[in-house]
Amino acid sequence: MGFVWPRRGPSAPRARRAVALLLTVGAVASFAPAASAQMAPVLSPPVANGSEAAPDADLQAAKAEFETAQTLFIRDQYDQAAAHFLDAFARKPFSAFLFNAAVSYEKAQKLEKAAEFFQKYLDREPGAPDAASVKTRIEALRTILAPPVMPGVPGTTPVPVTPAAALPAIETKGLVVIDSKPQGATIYLDNKTNGVFAKTPWQGSLESKPVKLILEAKGFKPEERSISPRSDKLVDVYIALSEEHFLGWVEIVSNVPGADVFIDRKDIGAIGKTPFTGHLKPGKHTVFLERIGFKPVQQEIDILPGTATQHMIKLDKSDNGWISVAGRGAYGASVSVDGKPTCAAPCRSEVTPGVHRVVVSKGGFEDYEAELRIDRGAETVVEVSWSPRPSKRTAYVTAGVAAAFLGGGLYVGYLSNRNHDGVQNDIKAASAGVGTMVDSNDPRFSRGKWEAVAADVMFGVAALLAVSATVSFFAHGPDSVAAVDQRVIGFGPGVTSDGGGLVAWGRF
């Protein structure tokens, strides 16, 4: 870059440096054959053969300056914090130190210096994930510093503006430094299915949450370490890998980067993506490769102990298409295609090109039904917006009330018939000279009449309620609808660090 930062001499107080060293987070480990699996914060990382590796004095000094700067930053001593961040940069030219110095200067209201060091951060790391936001911040700082445009008043001075009132909040970056023996080891984060993260040595910032590091190198045993990056810490991880003589090293590549790799079993999930590297036990293994848009492939490989082999597996373009039912509300839904149960959502089903009838069902909701055209080499994604199905509780209650009225009508009708039969029997008996004549004023006439009317009314009400209950049982709400998006997968030549071939692209 052509600039050198002033370094603080040995006259700095010993107590301050001692506190900084105590605050430093070291995550350094040794991997001899009988090494412990626990991380140990040491300053001189041992190597695999048991000898002591020379400590990186500049890194340790940079860590001390970094921790001192963070302590001063927390105490709102921003000018001093910026100076110590630059001292750390003088020891180890990590771009995060420049970023932190810029943040410190901004907090100290030295906006010109803040913009200057934000720009130097971008100059050293133009492809940083936060490059766009940093560039926007630089422009905002320069806008704040620009003199107001006042016609007829040349050379007007800028009006001071508090940056906190004009800019979003910003904090310093933590730093993670990962090195290994041998260098060039592959770094994975959390699991290998996420793909290769980087190669050692590596330095940069990670999200402030626990993360598992997985390091692998050909001819060495893979190792794992858990770290907890923080925005105010420098985490130094050194891993010395021990040599592997029993396992075999395998590299699986394909003409399609990013294909899912399965070894021996598919039910446990993919163990990585192409290009894939790792150790396997000696013997025969079955490798499965899958990638949407291509025909799945399986291939037998033979692993010998202590050897390294590379296997190139070609994937051919698929002749079919896919129906994918996804989205937050997809869980628990069942999917059928052309009347045949297919899968439980969220899921993806491979189908032949053409028009297919798709039904997605979920308890408590109306079904989604549609005829979808599936094209060759395309994935049709269906995200259902569910319409609640009306409750059947009202139907059951109505049916129960209808049954009660029907039962009441039957009972009252029975009473009416009993009065009628009683009167008829008495009339017959009187005609035979057995009993007395029945008077027209006999109360059984009027009682039977009203009982018959009540029974008819109850039967009518029961019939109406039964119709209502039947309608409620078969009633449904608005049909569920879905957003349907067809993702067209294309193919073309591509080049990666691992070689060339066909790569898949799509409109997503």
RATAKA-V865326 format. One record per residue. N is the residue number from 1. RES is the residue in one letter. SS is DSSP state (alpha for helix, beta for strand, coil for the rest). PHI is phi as a letter, one per 30 degrees, with the letter a starting at -180 (none if undefined). BURIAL is 1 if it has 16 or more other C-alpha atoms within 10 Angstrom, else 0. Layout:
[[N,RES,SS,PHI,BURIAL] [N,RES,SS,PHI,BURIAL]]
//
This chain:
[[1,M,coil,none,0] [2,G,coil,i,0] [3,F,coil,b,0] [4,V,coil,b,0] [5,W,coil,d,0] [6,P,coil,d,0] [7,R,coil,c,0] [8,R,coil,d,0] [9,G,coil,d,0] [10,P,coil,d,0] [11,S,coil,d,0] [12,A,coil,e,0] [13,P,coil,e,0] [14,R,alpha,d,0] [15,A,alpha,d,0] [16,R,alpha,d,0] [17,R,alpha,d,1] [18,A,alpha,d,0] [19,V,alpha,d,0] [20,A,alpha,d,1] [21,L,alpha,d,1] [22,L,alpha,d,0] [23,L,alpha,d,1] [24,T,coil,d,1] [25,V,beta,c,1] [26,G,beta,c,1] [27,A,beta,b,1] [28,V,beta,c,1] [29,A,beta,b,1] [30,S,coil,c,1] [31,F,coil,b,1] [32,A,coil,d,1] [33,P,coil,e,0] [34,A,coil,c,0] [35,A,coil,d,0] [36,S,coil,d,0] [37,A,coil,d,0] [38,Q,coil,c,0] [39,M,coil,d,1] [40,A,beta,b,0] [41,P,coil,d,1] [42,V,coil,b,1] [43,L,coil,c,1] [44,S,coil,c,1] [45,P,coil,d,1] [46,P,beta,d,1] [47,V,coil,c,1] [48,A,coil,d,1] [49,N,coil,d,0] [50,G,coil,j,0] [51,S,coil,d,0] [52,E,beta,d,0] [53,A,coil,d,0] [54,A,coil,d,0] [55,P,coil,d,0] [56,D,coil,d,0] [57,A,alpha,d,0] [58,D,alpha,d,0] [59,L,alpha,d,1] [60,Q,alpha,d,1] [61,A,alpha,d,1] [62,A,alpha,d,1] [63,K,alpha,d,1] [64,A,alpha,d,1] [65,E,alpha,d,1] [66,F,alpha,d,1] [67,E,alpha,d,1] [68,T,alpha,d,1] [69,A,alpha,d,1] [70,Q,alpha,d,1] [71,T,alpha,d,1] [72,L,alpha,d,1] [73,F,alpha,d,1] [74,I,alpha,d,0] [75,R,coil,d,0] [76,D,coil,i,0] [77,Q,coil,c,1] [78,Y,alpha,d,1] [79,D,alpha,d,1] [80,Q,alpha,d,1] [81,A,alpha,d,1] [82,A,alpha,d,1] [83,A,alpha,d,1] [84,H,alpha,d,1] [85,F,alpha,d,1] [86,L,alpha,d,1] [87,D,alpha,d,1] [88,A,alpha,d,1] [89,F,alpha,d,1] [90,A,alpha,d,1] [91,R,alpha,d,1] [92,K,coil,b,1] [93,P,coil,d,0] [94,F,coil,d,1] [95,S,alpha,d,1] [96,A,alpha,d,1] [97,F,alpha,d,1] [98,L,alpha,d,1] [99,F,alpha,e,1] [100,N,alpha,d,1] [101,A,alpha,d,1] [102,A,alpha,d,1] [103,V,alpha,d,1] [104,S,alpha,d,1] [105,Y,alpha,d,1] [106,E,alpha,d,1] [107,K,alpha,d,1] [108,A,coil,d,1] [109,Q,coil,i,1] [110,K,coil,c,1] [111,L,alpha,d,1] [112,E,alpha,d,1] [113,K,alpha,d,1] [114,A,alpha,d,1] [115,A,alpha,d,1] [116,E,alpha,d,1] [117,F,alpha,d,1] [118,F,alpha,d,1] [119,Q,alpha,d,1] [120,K,alpha,d,1] [121,Y,alpha,d,1] [122,L,alpha,d,1] [123,D,alpha,d,0] [124,R,alpha,d,0] [125,E,coil,b,0] [126,P,coil,d,0] [127,G,coil,c,0] [128,A,coil,d,0] [129,P,coil,e,0] [130,D,coil,c,0] [131,A,alpha,e,1] [132,A,alpha,d,0] [133,S,alpha,d,0] [134,V,alpha,d,1] [135,K,alpha,d,1] [136,T,alpha,d,0] [137,R,alpha,d,1] [138,I,alpha,d,1] [139,E,alpha,d,0] [140,A,alpha,d,1] [141,L,alpha,d,1] [142,R,alpha,d,0] [143,T,alpha,d,0] [144,I,alpha,d,1] [145,L,alpha,d,1] [146,A,coil,d,0] [147,P,coil,d,0] [148,P,coil,d,0] [149,V,coil,d,0] [150,M,coil,b,0] [151,P,coil,e,0] [152,G,coil,i,0] [153,V,coil,b,0] [154,P,coil,d,0] [155,G,coil,i,0] [156,T,coil,d,0] [157,T,coil,c,0] [158,P,coil,d,0] [159,V,coil,c,0] [160,P,coil,e,0] [161,V,coil,b,0] [162,T,coil,d,0] [163,P,alpha,d,1] [164,A,alpha,d,0] [165,A,alpha,d,0] [166,A,alpha,c,0] [167,L,coil,b,0] [168,P,coil,d,0] [169,A,coil,d,0] [170,I,coil,b,0] [171,E,coil,b,0] [172,T,coil,d,1] [173,K,coil,c,1] [174,G,coil,d,1] [175,L,beta,b,1] [176,V,beta,b,1] [177,V,beta,c,1] [178,I,beta,c,1] [179,D,beta,b,1] [180,S,beta,a,1] [181,K,beta,b,1] [182,P,coil,d,1] [183,Q,coil,d,0] [184,G,coil,i,1] [185,A,coil,d,1] [186,T,beta,d,1] [187,I,beta,c,1] [188,Y,beta,c,1] [189,L,beta,c,1] [190,D,coil,i,0] [191,N,coil,a,1] [192,K,alpha,d,1] [193,T,alpha,d,1] [194,N,alpha,d,0] [195,G,coil,i,1] [196,V,coil,d,1] [197,F,coil,c,0] [198,A,beta,a,1] [199,K,beta,b,1] [200,T,coil,d,1] [201,P,coil,d,1] [202,W,beta,b,1] [203,Q,beta,b,1] [204,G,beta,l,0] [205,S,coil,c,1] [206,L,coil,b,1] [207,E,coil,d,0] [208,S,coil,d,0] [209,K,coil,a,0] [210,P,beta,e,0] [211,V,beta,b,1] [212,K,beta,c,0] [213,L,beta,c,1] [214,I,beta,b,1] [215,L,beta,c,1] [216,E,beta,b,1] [217,A,coil,b,1] [218,K,coil,d,1] [219,G,coil,i,1] [220,F,beta,b,1] [221,K,coil,d,1] [222,P,coil,d,1] [223,E,beta,b,1] [224,E,beta,b,1] [225,R,beta,b,1] [226,S,beta,c,1] [227,I,beta,b,1] [228,S,beta,b,1] [229,P,coil,d,1] [230,R,coil,b,1] [231,S,coil,d,1] [232,D,coil,c,1] [233,K,coil,b,1] [234,L,beta,c,1] [235,V,beta,c,1] [236,D,beta,c,1] [237,V,beta,c,1] [238,Y,beta,b,1] [239,I,beta,b,1] [240,A,beta,c,1] [241,L,coil,d,1] [242,S,coil,c,1] [243,E,beta,d,1] [244,E,coil,c,1] [245,H,coil,c,0] [246,F,coil,d,1] [247,L,coil,d,1] [248,G,beta,c,1] [249,W,beta,c,1] [250,V,beta,b,1] [251,E,beta,b,1] [252,I,beta,c,1] [253,V,beta,b,1] [254,S,beta,b,1] [255,N,coil,d,1] [256,V,coil,b,1] [257,P,coil,d,1] [258,G,coil,i,1] [259,A,coil,d,1] [260,D,beta,d,1] [261,V,beta,c,1] [262,F,beta,c,1] [263,I,beta,c,1] [264,D,coil,i,0] [265,R,coil,b,0] [266,K,coil,c,0] [267,D,coil,d,0] [268,I,coil,c,0] [269,G,coil,j,0] [270,A,coil,d,1] [271,I,coil,c,1] [272,G,beta,l,1] [273,K,beta,b,1] [274,T,coil,d,1] [275,P,coil,d,1] [276,F,beta,c,1] [277,T,beta,b,1] [278,G,beta,l,1] [279,H,beta,c,1] [280,L,beta,b,1] [281,K,coil,d,0] [282,P,coil,e,1] [283,G,beta,k,0] [284,K,beta,d,0] [285,H,beta,b,1] [286,T,beta,c,0] [287,V,beta,c,1] [288,F,beta,c,1] [289,L,beta,b,1] [290,E,beta,b,1] [291,R,coil,a,1] [292,I,coil,e,1] [293,G,coil,j,1] [294,F,beta,b,1] [295,K,coil,d,0] [296,P,coil,d,1] [297,V,beta,b,0] [298,Q,beta,b,1] [299,Q,beta,b,0] [300,E,beta,d,0] [301,I,beta,b,0] [302,D,beta,c,0] [303,I,beta,c,1] [304,L,coil,c,1] [305,P,coil,d,1] [306,G,coil,i,1] [307,T,coil,c,1] [308,A,beta,b,1] [309,T,beta,b,0] [310,Q,beta,b,0] [311,H,beta,b,0] [312,M,beta,c,0] [313,I,beta,c,1] [314,K,coil,c,1] [315,L,coil,c,1] [316,D,coil,c,0] [317,K,beta,d,1] [318,S,coil,d,1] [319,D,coil,d,1] [320,N,coil,c,1] [321,G,beta,b,1] [322,W,beta,b,1] [323,I,beta,c,1] [324,S,beta,c,1] [325,V,beta,c,1] [326,A,beta,b,1] [327,G,coil,j,0] [328,R,alpha,d,0] [329,G,alpha,d,0] [330,A,alpha,d,1] [331,Y,coil,d,0] [332,G,coil,j,0] [333,A,coil,d,1] [334,S,beta,c,1] [335,V,beta,c,1] [336,S,beta,b,1] [337,V,beta,b,1] [338,D,coil,h,0] [339,G,coil,i,0] [340,K,beta,c,0] [341,P,beta,e,0] [342,T,beta,c,1] [343,C,beta,a,1] [344,A,beta,c,1] [345,A,coil,d,1] [346,P,coil,d,1] [347,C,beta,a,1] [348,R,beta,b,1] [349,S,beta,b,1] [350,E,beta,c,1] [351,V,beta,b,1] [352,T,coil,d,0] [353,P,coil,e,1] [354,G,beta,k,0] [355,V,beta,c,0] [356,H,beta,b,1] [357,R,beta,c,0] [358,V,beta,c,1] [359,V,beta,b,1] [360,V,beta,c,1] [361,S,beta,c,1] [362,K,coil,b,1] [363,G,coil,e,0] [364,G,coil,i,0] [365,F,beta,b,1] [366,E,coil,d,1] [367,D,coil,d,1] [368,Y,beta,c,1] [369,E,beta,b,1] [370,A,beta,a,0] [371,E,beta,c,0] [372,L,beta,c,1] [373,R,beta,c,0] [374,I,beta,c,1] [375,D,coil,c,1] [376,R,coil,d,1] [377,G,coil,i,1] [378,A,beta,b,1] [379,E,beta,c,1] [380,T,beta,c,1] [381,V,beta,c,1] [382,V,beta,c,1] [383,E,beta,c,1] [384,V,beta,d,1] [385,S,beta,c,1] [386,W,coil,d,1] [387,S,coil,c,1] [388,P,beta,d,1] [389,R,coil,d,1] [390,P,coil,e,1] [391,S,coil,d,0] [392,K,coil,c,0] [393,R,alpha,d,0] [394,T,alpha,d,0] [395,A,alpha,d,1] [396,Y,alpha,d,0] [397,V,alpha,d,0] [398,T,alpha,d,1] [399,A,alpha,d,1] [400,G,alpha,d,1] [401,V,alpha,d,1] [402,A,alpha,d,1] [403,A,alpha,d,1] [404,A,alpha,d,0] [405,F,alpha,d,1] [406,L,alpha,d,1] [407,G,alpha,d,1] [408,G,alpha,d,1] [409,G,alpha,d,1] [410,L,alpha,d,1] [411,Y,alpha,d,0] [412,V,alpha,d,1] [413,G,alpha,d,1] [414,Y,alpha,d,1] [415,L,alpha,d,1] [416,S,alpha,d,1] [417,N,alpha,d,1] [418,R,alpha,d,0] [419,N,alpha,d,1] [420,H,alpha,d,1] [421,D,alpha,d,0] [422,G,alpha,d,0] [423,V,alpha,d,1] [424,Q,alpha,d,0] [425,N,alpha,d,0] [426,D,alpha,d,1] [427,I,alpha,d,1] [428,K,alpha,d,0] [429,A,alpha,d,0] [430,A,alpha,d,0] [431,S,alpha,d,0] [432,A,coil,d,0] [433,G,coil,i,0] [434,V,coil,c,0] [435,G,coil,b,0] [436,T,coil,c,0] [437,M,coil,d,0] [438,V,coil,d,0] [439,D,coil,d,0] [440,S,coil,d,0] [441,N,coil,d,0] [442,D,coil,e,0] [443,P,alpha,d,0] [444,R,alpha,d,1] [445,F,alpha,d,0] [446,S,alpha,d,0] [447,R,alpha,d,0] [448,G,alpha,d,1] [449,K,alpha,d,1] [450,W,alpha,d,0] [451,E,alpha,d,1] [452,A,alpha,d,1] [453,V,alpha,d,1] [454,A,alpha,d,1] [455,A,alpha,d,1] [456,D,alpha,d,1] [457,V,alpha,d,0] [458,M,alpha,d,1] [459,F,alpha,d,1] [460,G,alpha,d,1] [461,V,alpha,d,1] [462,A,alpha,d,1] [463,A,alpha,d,1] [464,L,alpha,d,0] [465,L,alpha,d,1] [466,A,alpha,d,1] [467,V,alpha,d,1] [468,S,alpha,d,1] [469,A,alpha,d,1] [470,T,alpha,d,0] [471,V,alpha,d,0] [472,S,alpha,d,1] [473,F,alpha,d,1] [474,F,alpha,c,0] [475,A,coil,d,0] [476,H,coil,b,1] [477,G,coil,d,0] [478,P,coil,d,0] [479,D,coil,d,1] [480,S,coil,d,1] [481,V,beta,c,1] [482,A,beta,b,1] [483,A,beta,c,0] [484,V,beta,c,0] [485,D,beta,b,0] [486,Q,beta,c,1] [487,R,beta,c,1] [488,V,beta,d,1] [489,I,beta,c,1] [490,G,beta,c,0] [491,F,beta,b,0] [492,G,beta,a,0] [493,P,beta,d,0] [494,G,beta,b,0] [495,V,beta,b,0] [496,T,beta,b,0] [497,S,coil,d,0] [498,D,coil,c,0] [499,G,beta,k,0] [500,G,beta,c,0] [501,G,beta,l,1] [502,L,beta,c,1] [503,V,beta,b,1] [504,A,beta,c,1] [505,W,beta,b,0] [506,G,beta,a,0] [507,R,coil,c,0] [508,F,coil,c,0]]
//
